[in-house]
């Protein structure tokens, strides 16, 4: 990061470098947030990697579990966290947070309906159930408020998720039994996988915000 110094003269002819202090504080906080992002991405990514491994054991994922897939979810979660942090710093306005609960309730209703009609399919069950439980917890039990910023990061993160997941399917690192899915694809990606990614990113962002709240001096939720 470049350092731009605004020198303000005092009456006695000395100078005050205001922006040096500001930039040093920014760099210090950014390094701390990196240290909080990494464990959040690792915990969330490995948890959802275990779900993917379970899908292999259940015969839903027809291609054996690979080290590429083991790394894929933590890396994807970390990229999502970076998008989240970048958007929060670049666009700090949070006025739309007041609409996030209504959108979450809509998702809870849609997800519950999908789960009700597709619970016999393993991919649907393991994609929707973790998301619904986590979404309910974040909105109705958790005290940290960041859901508008999460949704913003999720939709921006799809620009990373879609090509990355498409490549995994195209090169046959991942493949699913059609009978265990809704048989509804967006591109070559099963519809459920978009909600799987949403659940993973939500868990990563929640952990990131939780870790930040334990270090309250480094900023409020979302920043």
N, C-alpha and C positions, 0 to 999 in steps of 0.2 A: 504494500500500500504506500502510495506517495505521501509525503509529509508536506503540507502547505502551511506556512507560518504567517500568521497575521501579526505584525509587530505594532503594538499600541504604545506610543510614547507617554511617559509620565512627565510631570512638570519639571522634574530634575534632570531630564534628558535620558533616563534609562528606558528600557523597553520591556514589555510583557508579552511573552509568546503564548497567547491564549490557546491556539490550536494544538500546540505540542502536547499540552496536558490532556486535551480532549482526545487526540489520536492515540496517546499512550493508554488511556483508559479504555478506548474502543478495542485496541489490540489485546489488552489484558482480558477483557470480558469475552472477546471472540475466542481466545485460546481456552478459556475455562469452558465455554459452551461446546467447543470441540470435544473436550474431555468428557462432557456430559452426553453428547450425541453418540459417541462410540459405544458406551455400554448400553444405551437405550436401543441402538440399532442391532447390537449383537444379541441382546436378550430377546427382543421381538423377532429378529430374523431367524434365530436358532429355534425358537418355539414353533414358528410356522414351517421351518424346515422339518421339524419332527412330525408335524401334521402331514407334510408331503411324504415323509417316510412311511407314515401310517397308511397313506393312500396306496403306496406300493405293496405293503403287506396285505392289504385288502383286495388287491388286484384291480383297483380303479385306475391306477397309473400303470400302463402296460410296459413301459420301459424302465428298467431297474434304476434305483436311486444312484446318483453319481456325485462326485465331488464338486462338479460344476454347479449342480443344483444346491448343494450344501452351502456354497459360497454365494449363490445368486440372491437368496432372500436377505441375508444381512447387508450385502452391498446395495441391493435395491432399496431397502429400508433406509440406509444411510443417505443415499441419493435423495430420497423423499424428504428426509430431515433437512438436508442442505437446501432443497427447494423451499421448504417451509421457512427456514431461517432467512433465506435471501428475500423472500416476498415480505416477511415481517419487517425487515430492515428497510426495504425499498418502499413499501406501502404500509406505513404503521397505522393508518386510519382503521379503526375497528367499529365503526358505526353500525355495520350490518350484523354485528354479533346478536342483536336483539331478535333477528329472524332465524338464528341457527337452531333454536329449540324446536320451532315449527317444522323446519326441514328435517331435523332428527326424528321427530314424531312421525312424519311422513315416511321416512326410511324404515322406522320400526314397524309401521303398519304394512308396508310393501314387503319387507323382509319376512315378517311373521306369516303373511299370506303365502309367500313362495315356499317357506319352510314347511308350512302345513301341507301343501300339495306335493312337495318333492322330498319329504323327509326320508323316504325309502331309498333315495339315491345318495350314495356316500359323499360324492363331491359336493352336492348341494347342501347336505347336512353339515359338512365340515367347513364349508365356506360361509354359510349364513349364521349358524349358531354362535361361533365365537364373536362375530361382528355384532350380532344383536345383544348378546350378554354384555359386551364391552361398551356398546353404545348406550345401553340402559344405565350402566354403572356411571359412565362419564357424565351423562346428562342429569341423573337423578340422585346420585350418591356423592360423586366427586364435587369438590368446591372450586376447582380451578376452571376458569372459563377461557376456552380457546377454540371452540368448535367452528366458528366462522373461518378462522385462519386455517383450521384443519381442512375444511371443505375446499377452500381456495387452493391449498397445497395439493390436495388429492387430484383435483381436476387438472392442475398444471403438471402433476406427476404422471398422469396418464400419457403425456408426451414422451416420457422415459419408459414407462411400463409397456406400452403397446409394441414398439419396435423390439425391445429386449425380449419380451415373452414370445413374440412372433418368431424371432430367430431361434429360440429354444425349441419351439414346436417344429419349425421348418427343418432344422438340423437333427431332429428326432432325439433331443435330450429329454423331452417330455412328450408323452402321449397318453390319452385317456380313453377308457372304455366308454363308448357312446351310451351304453345302457345305464351307466352310473352318472350321467349328466342330464341336463334338461334338453339336450339336443338342440340348443340354441347357441350359435356362435356369432361373435362380432369379429369379423375377419376370420382368422383361423383359431381364435381364442375362445374357449367356452365362456358363456355368459357369467357363470359362477366365479370365474377367476378374477373378474373385476372387483367383486365383493370380497374375495380372498385378499386381494391387494389392499382394499380399503381397510379391512380388519387389521392387517399387519401394520399399515401406516398409522392407523389410529392408536394401536398399542405402543408403537415407537414414539409417537408424539406425546402421548400421555406420560410415558416414562420420562421423556426428556423434560416435560413441564414439571413433573413430580420432582425430579432431581434438582431442577432449577429452584423450585419452591423451598427445598432444603438448604439452598444457598441464596436466600432472598436478596442479598446485596447485589446479585448479578442481574437483577431486572425482574420485571413483572411477567406474567404469563403472556406468551406470544412474542416477546421481544428477544 
